Amino acid sequence: MARCLLARRGIDVVGVDPAGASLDVARSKPGADRVRRLHGDATALPPLQVDLATMTANVAQVFLTDDAWTATLRGVRSALVPGGWLVLETRDPARRAWEGWVREATTVRVDVPDVGPVESWTDLTDVSLPFVSFHDTTVLPDGTELHSDSTLRFRERDEVEASLVACGFELVDVRDAPDRPGREWVFVARRA
Ligand SMILES: C[S@@+](CC[C@H](N)C(=O)[O-])C[C@H]1O[C@@H](n2cnc3c(N)ncnc32)[C@H](O)[C@@H]1O
């Protein structure tokens, strides 16, 4: 949604996602036709020279190995103009967000137009810090169940800071997320 809001202001926006289904959802949002979508990830981008790169929705936590994380940061760096900005957020492990990832606390029912009521929830399956794994269940109106397993890595603030510097960024600021105060760090960095 953030990308559509920027595009509506007349800014050239490129969205990158390795999941085709996520791109389909993104393409259905209002204003989406103004956003260029790339199927892939930051390690295999076409030549780009952008002023700002963002990783939204804690996507920084999907990179489980140091190699995957640094390859992503280096890919983002190459896509930026000199002095270009990178803004990303990640959950503070001290807040132990995973403790709320249980069925009773996460169940949502959504009335999807043309589909009907869809229910989904998350079950925590393993905590082996810095890795946290969980199982998502989605039940369609005809009773069909969809399942997915995910693992996220909870990096400490100093780890993220060090990796940014090691990958050629200058750390400018670490802020609180305005919509989720106290739960996440927002790292603001520039291509050094
Ligand atoms: C929690 S969703 C966020 C969706 C949307 N960007 C938003 O902010 O509302 C995480 C998205 O990150 C995508 N993702 C996973 N690995 C990625 C990667 N290496 N590069 C870019 N996106 C990735 C997933 O496919 C998924 O669509």
The ligand as an SDF file (V2000), in Angstrom:
LIG
                    3D

 27 29  0  0  0  0  0  0  0  0999 V2000
    4.4730   -9.4820    5.4070 C   0  0  0  0  0  0  0  0  0  0  0  0
    4.4180   -9.4120    3.6650 S   0  0  0  0  0  0  0  0  0  0  0  0
    4.4600   -7.6820    3.3320 C   0  0  0  0  0  0  0  0  0  0  0  0
    3.6090   -7.3200    2.1920 C   0  0  0  0  0  0  0  0  0  0  0  0
    3.7220   -5.8290    1.7560 C   0  0  0  0  0  0  0  0  0  0  0  0
    5.0960   -5.5130    1.3090 N   0  0  0  0  0  0  0  0  0  0  0  0
    3.3680   -4.8790    2.8470 C   0  0  0  0  0  0  0  0  0  0  0  0
    4.2200   -4.1240    3.3100 O   0  0  0  0  0  0  0  0  0  0  0  0
    2.1930   -4.8720    3.2470 O   0  0  0  0  0  0  0  0  0  0  0  0
    5.9980   -9.9200    3.2790 C   0  0  0  0  0  0  0  0  0  0  0  0
    6.2530   -9.9850    1.7940 C   0  0  0  0  0  0  0  0  0  0  0  0
    7.6620  -10.0970    1.6150 O   0  0  0  0  0  0  0  0  0  0  0  0
    7.8920  -10.9240    0.5220 C   0  0  0  0  0  0  0  0  0  0  0  0
    9.2850  -11.3710    0.4950 N   0  0  0  0  0  0  0  0  0  0  0  0
    9.8000  -12.5180    0.9900 C   0  0  0  0  0  0  0  0  0  0  0  0
   11.1170  -12.5940    0.7150 N   0  0  0  0  0  0  0  0  0  0  0  0
   11.4400  -11.4500    0.0280 C   0  0  0  0  0  0  0  0  0  0  0  0
   12.6320  -10.9600   -0.5730 C   0  0  0  0  0  0  0  0  0  0  0  0
   13.7680  -11.6460   -0.5110 N   0  0  0  0  0  0  0  0  0  0  0  0
   12.5880   -9.7720   -1.2220 N   0  0  0  0  0  0  0  0  0  0  0  0
   11.4270   -9.0860   -1.3130 C   0  0  0  0  0  0  0  0  0  0  0  0
   10.2630   -9.5010   -0.7780 N   0  0  0  0  0  0  0  0  0  0  0  0
   10.2660  -10.6760   -0.1280 C   0  0  0  0  0  0  0  0  0  0  0  0
    6.8630  -12.0230    0.6820 C   0  0  0  0  0  0  0  0  0  0  0  0
    6.6810  -12.7340   -0.5000 O   0  0  0  0  0  0  0  0  0  0  0  0
    5.6470  -11.2070    1.0980 C   0  0  0  0  0  0  0  0  0  0  0  0
    4.9140  -10.7890   -0.0150 O   0  0  0  0  0  0  0  0  0  0  0  0
  1  2  1  0
  2  3  1  0
  2 10  1  0
  3  4  1  0
  4  5  1  0
  5  6  1  0
  5  7  1  0
  7  8  2  0
  7  9  1  0
 10 11  1  0
 11 12  1  0
 11 26  1  0
 12 13  1  0
 13 14  1  0
 13 24  1  0
 14 15  1  0
 14 23  1  0
 15 16  2  0
 16 17  1  0
 17 18  1  0
 17 23  2  0
 18 19  1  0
 18 20  2  0
 20 21  1  0
 21 22  2  0
 22 23  1  0
 24 25  1  0
 24 26  1  0
 26 27  1  0
M  CHG  2   2   1   9  -1
M  END
$$$$
